[in-house]
Amino acid sequence: MPSPAAIAVLGPGGVGGLLAALLSRAGHRVVCIAGEETADTLRRHGIRVRSGQFGDFTVKVEADTELREPVDLCLVTVKHTALDPALDRVPAEHVAAGLVVPLLNGFEHTETLRGRYGARQVAPAVIRVESTRTAPGVIDHGSPFTEIDLAGPEERLAPLAALLTAAGVTARVLPDEDAVLWAKLAFLAPFALLTTRYRLPIGGVRTERREELAALVEETTAVGRACGAPMDAARVLARYDAFPAGSKSSMQRDAEAGRPLELDAIGGALLRAADRHGVPVPIAERLVAELSAGPGIDA
């Protein structure tokens, strides 16, 4: 991975906008790929970040409605609900010599990307962060951490991890793709389903809905183990206890804003994996069904 690198960010929302700003501040050439209105705003005003971890700053970025030249790295940070049309903005020939790194919720998108861009180009990854786009080019970063796990060979991905770390992200390379993706989903699915269903931040869920949270974590980790990932329910549950009490899932924020939910990418993917492996997940099934019927209810 050269430094400075040419980096495309497909979807400069809460996650993509934060990473685009950090990477631009670190001296890389960053091109944000978005709709015309957002691209025009970014070209004129750049990206403004408000962050306890990184401070408040504004940086310039390039922006366009599609990727028009080769890049070293393309971060895919759109919502799963907008993935297919968004990928039409990134021609395969412009990432053929680089890496495509998806930072999406769920895991089924990996095969979609590999089918479009090639297995070698796609490096599965997960991000742990709470970051929200409050307006085009305006990012509120709320979590005291920004962590990315990259899945794949160390020799191939170590330069990328170093590039991200130098920009301020805590990045590491892990060899087991299933372990990386399921470590995120086993935490995310209960977080997203319960906060959205009951309209509570994580602090409310872990106190008022503790028994349901623990049982749902048992279900998700059981599915993860069936898929070949090492899972520890107690460790996952402990992460909730360490999370800032006021944190909301991105699905909950989408529900509050009336946006489409990533219910299929998170809950649906969990149910399909459970069905393939014959793992009973009654709580997950109920929550997905209830959320499919409406955006959530008060606790």
Secondary structure in CASP SS format (residue, H / E / C, confidence):
PFRMAT SS
TARGET T0000
AUTHOR 0000-0000-0000
METHOD secondary structure of the structure
MODEL  1
M C 1.00
P C 1.00
S C 1.00
P C 1.00
A C 1.00
A E 1.00
I E 1.00
A E 1.00
V E 1.00
L E 1.00
G C 1.00
P C 1.00
G C 1.00
G H 1.00
V H 1.00
G H 1.00
G H 1.00
L H 1.00
L H 1.00
A H 1.00
A H 1.00
L H 1.00
L H 1.00
S H 1.00
R H 1.00
A C 1.00
G C 1.00
H C 1.00
R E 1.00
V E 1.00
V E 1.00
C E 1.00
I E 1.00
A C 1.00
G C 1.00
E H 1.00
E H 1.00
T H 1.00
A H 1.00
D H 1.00
T H 1.00
L H 1.00
R H 1.00
R H 1.00
H H 1.00
G C 1.00
I E 1.00
R E 1.00
V E 1.00
R E 1.00
S E 1.00
G C 1.00
Q C 1.00
F C 1.00
G C 1.00
D C 1.00
F E 1.00
T E 1.00
V E 1.00
K C 1.00
V C 1.00
E E 1.00
A E 1.00
D E 1.00
T C 1.00
E C 1.00
L C 1.00
R C 1.00
E C 1.00
P C 1.00
V C 1.00
D C 1.00
L E 1.00
C E 1.00
L E 1.00
V E 1.00
T C 1.00
V C 1.00
K C 1.00
H H 1.00
T H 1.00
A H 1.00
L H 1.00
D H 1.00
P H 1.00
A H 1.00
L H 1.00
D C 1.00
R C 1.00
V C 1.00
P C 1.00
A H 1.00
E H 1.00
H H 1.00
V C 1.00
A C 1.00
A C 1.00
G C 1.00
L E 1.00
V E 1.00
V E 1.00
P E 1.00
L C 1.00
L C 1.00
N C 1.00
G C 1.00
F C 1.00
E C 1.00
H H 1.00
T H 1.00
E H 1.00
T H 1.00
L H 1.00
R H 1.00
G H 1.00
R H 1.00
Y H 1.00
G C 1.00
A C 1.00
R C 1.00
Q C 1.00
V E 1.00
A C 1.00
P C 1.00
A E 1.00
V E 1.00
I E 1.00
R E 1.00
V C 1.00
E C 1.00
S E 1.00
T E 1.00
R E 1.00
T E 1.00
A E 1.00
P C 1.00
G C 1.00
V E 1.00
I E 1.00
D E 1.00
H E 1.00
G C 1.00
S C 1.00
P C 1.00
F C 1.00
T C 1.00
E E 1.00
I E 1.00
D E 1.00
L E 1.00
A E 1.00
G C 1.00
P C 1.00
E H 1.00
E H 1.00
R H 1.00
L H 1.00
A H 1.00
P H 1.00
L H 1.00
A H 1.00
A H 1.00
L H 1.00
L H 1.00
T H 1.00
A H 1.00
A C 1.00
G C 1.00
V C 1.00
T E 1.00
A E 1.00
R E 1.00
V E 1.00
L E 1.00
P C 1.00
D C 1.00
E H 1.00
D H 1.00
A H 1.00
V H 1.00
L H 1.00
W H 1.00
A H 1.00
K H 1.00
L H 1.00
A H 1.00
F H 1.00
L H 1.00
A H 1.00
P H 1.00
F H 1.00
A H 1.00
L H 1.00
L H 1.00
T H 1.00
T H 1.00
R H 1.00
Y H 1.00
R C 1.00
L C 1.00
P C 1.00
I H 1.00
G H 1.00
G H 1.00
V H 1.00
R H 1.00
T H 1.00
E H 1.00
R C 1.00
R H 1.00
E H 1.00
E H 1.00
L H 1.00
A H 1.00
A H 1.00
L H 1.00
V H 1.00
E H 1.00
E H 1.00
T H 1.00
T H 1.00
A H 1.00
V H 1.00
G H 1.00
R H 1.00
A H 1.00
C C 1.00
G C 1.00
A C 1.00
P C 1.00
M C 1.00
D C 1.00
A H 1.00
A H 1.00
R H 1.00
V H 1.00
L H 1.00
A H 1.00
R H 1.00
Y H 1.00
D H 1.00
A H 1.00
F C 1.00
P C 1.00
A C 1.00
G C 1.00
S C 1.00
K C 1.00
S C 1.00
S H 1.00
M H 1.00
Q H 1.00
R H 1.00
D H 1.00
A H 1.00
E H 1.00
A H 1.00
G C 1.00
R C 1.00
P C 1.00
L C 1.00
E C 1.00
L H 1.00
D H 1.00
A H 1.00
I H 1.00
G H 1.00
G H 1.00
A H 1.00
L H 1.00
L H 1.00
R H 1.00
A H 1.00
A H 1.00
D H 1.00
R H 1.00
H H 1.00
G C 1.00
V C 1.00
P C 1.00
V C 1.00
P H 1.00
I H 1.00
A H 1.00
E H 1.00
R H 1.00
L H 1.00
V H 1.00
A H 1.00
E H 1.00
L H 1.00
S H 1.00
A H 1.00
G C 1.00
P C 1.00
G C 1.00
I C 1.00
D C 1.00
A C 1.00
END
